[in-house]
Amino acid sequence: VQLVESGGGLVQPGGSLRLSCAASGFTFSSYTVTWYRQAPGKEREWVAGITSDGITTNYADSVKGRFTISRDNAKNTVYLQMNSLKFEDTAVYYCSVNRKGYWGQGTQVTVSS
């Protein structure tokens, strides 16, 4: 079983990034997937979630209107499109299948001028 995040990097404020979470080793399409993030010195924070069928999505207030979660079950991948990035979005971003206790290793997003 693997969840592998990618797409992080360094971006200027106002910029965009798209994170990917690629799954393998289980029936990915059956599960809700959630993105979390953890900034230095802070607790892990829930960011967004998407149901197994991709129909229902939810967002933390801090990212609503700027981030979009989506999934492609044919590719076993969930995406997090992040627009209008702010300094405070700097964190390590993780994807998770909470119901199974699966976590990825994280990808670093740094918003800096």
Beta strands, then each sheet from edge to edge (+ up, - down):
strand 1: 2-6
strand 2: 9-11
strand 3: 17-24
strand 4: 33-38
strand 5: 45-50
strand 6: 57-59
strand 7: 67-72
strand 8: 77-82
strand 9: 91-97
strand 10: 102-103
strand 11: 107-111
sheet 1: 1+ 3- 8+ 7-
sheet 2: 2+ 11+ 9- 4+ 5- 6+
sheet 3: 2+ 11+ 9- 10+
end
